[in-house]
Amino acid sequence: MEIHQVTHNLVLTSRLDNLGHLPVKVLRSVSGSRLVAVDPIGCKVGEWVFTIANSAARTASGDEKTLTDLTISGIIDNWVMD
């Protein structure tokens, strides 16, 4: 698991069937890199979240058939970045 901040909602006009219909968010890691993750919990821009990666991300998305390598799995309350 890693901690990221949600920076944008990503709108997809077309997607593969196996990507599902989950919202997609752009994230910024603590180190500053950018990532994209599916969001089954409905977080908002600016919130700090923790993510689950790799094959476990498919399970965390709620559907093992979802094609994802990164899933937002929880919202962190009162996170202050150093």
Summary of the structure (lengths in Angstrom):
residues: 82
radius of gyration: 12.1
end to end distance: 18.6
largest distance: 40.0
contacts: 217
relative contact order: 0.30
helix: 11%
strand: 40%
